[in-house]
């Protein structure tokens, strides 16, 4: 999966550094770096699948990258709760449906991402 990012006045400064660093690595397809911002025991929910820890997450992200080419647009940031950050994104590519709007919901613990939920 080739991922590129287009930014529509996306304000990186609104994000905690750990979330910004994770997103930069993820969009650049540097998944090995991206998962280092997750807690060792992080829970990641992606496409309805629950992953436990860095290793399972890295495996799924790498498998997806092998199948699909994706362009990611980072749209907006909100904070629905304490220590929770939501980043709305738009993906386009050669995956089924070709386009989708996703919410990436990050729950932080100290300086790491404890939970990441990626939902439609």
Secondary structure, 3 states (H helix, E strand, C coil): CCEEEEECCCCHHHCCHHHHHHHHHHHCCCHHHHHHHEEEEEEEEECCEEEEHHHHHHHHHHHHHHHCCEEEEEEEEEEEECCEEEEEEEEEECCCCCEEEEEEEEEEECCEEEEEEEEC
